[in-house]
């Protein structure tokens, strides 16, 4: 077995690489400068953690958030890997421990924040410790116009030149423009080995809904997933507080998070979310990058995100363990006005504002999509896909109608009123509603007055929202949000381009939520028991629950019900260290009282040598007092049996070389042992 596959199983607990990982691991291990664009949850961290174990020297990992670094270090240590982080959140003892491991040559991965690169002492330290590789997580932070720009990321290129070592950069959110910036600023314009892996996260269910009592929509969505960890993103700080309170009143464990909170309070929320099962965090986008919790089961947006990249990154925090996860994104006309005004009132140059409008258009197109959302989402990132069967529009195809005439009426009303009014006033004109404002301005005399009486107000609101989503009209910030017609609308006005719209189906009254389960009803009690044991172990060790085992691993345990440590070793996510630390404990939850396995045998669990060890032990038991049962008591130690099982000697001479064997033991057991080994081979 190649060494990388051996470590993949023995350290990380995986039988095989995820799609795309193996080629990246090979390139990074070989010392090639590498840029890997991989979807959130696609296994980026493994692509530098595994090469760090295969290469000489220390791998320095530059990562943007303390919480992310600490979580990855905890997970690595739990898997038996020497790793450490130097952050401002370290205790004095933690920092001393990291430097001791560096000085003794034990540390394989050192995590640091980019801000540390501003210190001359840090550069000298990195020169001294024998760095063999630089890994850059969230490499898109180098983009000056990106939403996560970190100025100190610009120092990484200088670090690479100073240490003269290969650099591997990883990110999930980099369009073509951002990729070019990464190459220029981290690799001095010299093209690295580039991997652009599929952006699809097939385990995530995609769904959008027009706002119709958004608070109740979020409460219904959360009720159907009660007890599962989730995130609700909101556009404002006050909304996070109010919605978290509403969720608590509905019986959920929920907290809020935003940048206006005290740092200690924010850290406490982060710690709670990492360590507590079933917690909901209602947050602004201040909560996000660096959240390395793999078992987030759902993400909801109470308000429209600001771009398609932001949407993709935020929903990507769900289901990072590969188990099913769900999303819901609410949107309305006010969201579109807000996002347009934020772009128009920003300080970016005109070409940047135009690009940002384009990104928002892509998200609005996804929200108002007429077919499979995944096809449209992946199409934005340059990928061709077939209908996925795992989005709301695949579940229930939308009711479409030819809206060309209605859109022409709406555009005409906007033009005839000088593009000076918002949708509310224009809908009153179209529906023939006489208001003081309409009477004062003489708008009841317009040819468009009353031409839309056949639609109720709700349908006209949906039509205007979709027109904004199709970028046929835009709010004008200089006219207090009045709708102005875009160039894209002119062919529609001339009757040269048809427009298809979706007929919104607005359900009345609350619906009883359908509870979403992770496993079958039969396996649900066992999964709950496994989670309870995991929570107890995590609380005792003061680590996040997923550091013990992820949801995906517990789901597999509940479904396959392993009965022995050998069975347990085959479960995805159970490496040698975790098998030794937790295997017996979880077996007892699954099967009740399970006999304790000798530690020497436990080291062979899940390997072919384990079965051979068991047969050797049985043969020894039969011969412990000789073939007749009357001889002198004699046995081999467990360690000797393990060495025999691992080395598989082919002759008595080879057998005698194994420590713990002597002439008498070879005479007693040799023929039986060799016969078993030959049968196994």
Helices and strands as residue ranges (DSSP letters): H 3-10, H 21-29, E 34-37, H 46-54, E 58-62, H 66-78, E 83-86, H 92-103, E 109-112, G 114-118, H 120-128, E 131-136, G 139-142, G 151-155, H 156-163, E 166-171, H 176-186, E 193-196, E 204-205, E 208-210, H 214-223, E 230-233, H 237-249, E 254-257, H 263-275, E 280-283, E 298-301, H 308-315, E 325-331, H 333-344, H 350-367, H 373-380, H 392-395, E 400-402, H 404-416, H 423-431, H 436-441, G 443-445, H 457-469, E 473-476, G 477-479, E 482-485, G 487-489, H 490-493, E 500-502, H 521-541, H 545-548, H 551-560, H 565-569, H 576-591, H 599-602, H 608-622, H 638-647, H 652-656, H 663-680
